[in-house]
């Protein structure tokens, strides 16, 4: 029996030592300035643009593909500004589609509006170096993904209209054995080798693509082929000064809330509250390190999600401690109360966190950018809170099981 107790204590020391080392590493990583936190548009300033896509000239069956292709094109365009973590997303259903672009940091809003608003331009090039040909996206009917009948590998099929078929035949005839480059907005998409003169306006692009790569090529080709102009309907410039002030106020509120939670735990749960404080401190270090490492783009809503997750983190400790105090008052030993407290609290902790996680997933999946930031930080915080409550707090309390301190009732009850 004594041997089992010593083994349990040894295991507890090892777990806590590993957690402590991880906490020190997390704190060092958070403190380092070489890799700063990634701040969102509302905290470091930038521009928020909303465009409306004109899908009236596109068949209903092609709208989804055209809009996704447009989004890919816009993502490449915004990379021109060197903005970290730009947000480009679509919203809407049916014919009403919008494109939302968020560029955080100091940029030229006028230049961003002009560049993003251009209709995607598809062209074909020949020769070495590549020279533009008369064949452009206006002659392309459609690009689709298909599968080779022999190898079953993904391929991209393209179909030109009558005028484009003639141009394509002339170009392929004089470029047999040579690459034919495909450009979108001046950036090369693919450069397949022409195997033979191609008549009829239909061709295949092969290259051992993955399904995802073939879909992306087809989507981008369609983006340059289908006329999908966009119109700016909303522009919001966010100043960096406002973002910095908001960040300071949010961090101050978060710190005061955190200190209030720690004080509450110590006042109402005495020595048990001290363990909750240690657990929450480690929780905060781990969360901040994760935000840096992933990295998570922090917005005001995201910080709110993090602060809310602090409350969720202490909830688990409160449930455990309340059950423990009930068991101690009924005369159970400290070790017995500890085991029974965790056993009785676990169903409530599990159910409460799972339901909140489900809400977080739904908000992230269907919400806009600011809602997604809130949902992401909240979800990460919930998962980390379960770890600190069930692993860190439990092993800290295990250290006192069977010691003299565990027999001093006023410390725990």
Buried (B, 14 or more C-beta within 10 A) or exposed (E): EEEEEEEBBEEBEEBBEEBEEBBEEBBEBBEEEEEEBBBBBBBBBBBBBBBBBBBEEBEEEBBBBBBBBBBBBBBBBBEEBEBEBBBBBBEBEEEEBBBBBBBBBEBEBEEBBEBBBEBBBBBBBBBEEBEEBEBBBBBBBBBBBEEEEEEEBBBBBBBBBEEBBBBBBBBBEEBEEBBBBBBBBEEEBBBBEBEEBBEEBEBEBBBEBEEEBBBBBBBBBBBBBBBBBBEBEEBEEBEBEEBBEBBEEBEEEBEEBBEEBBEBBBEEBBBBBBBBBBBBBBBBBBBBBBBBEEBBBBBBBBBBBBBBBBEBBBBBBBBBBBBBBBBBEEEBBBBBBBBBBBEBBBEBBEEBBEEBBEEBEEBBEEBEBBBBBBBBBBBBBBBBBBBBBBBBBBBBBBBBBBEEEBEEEEBBB
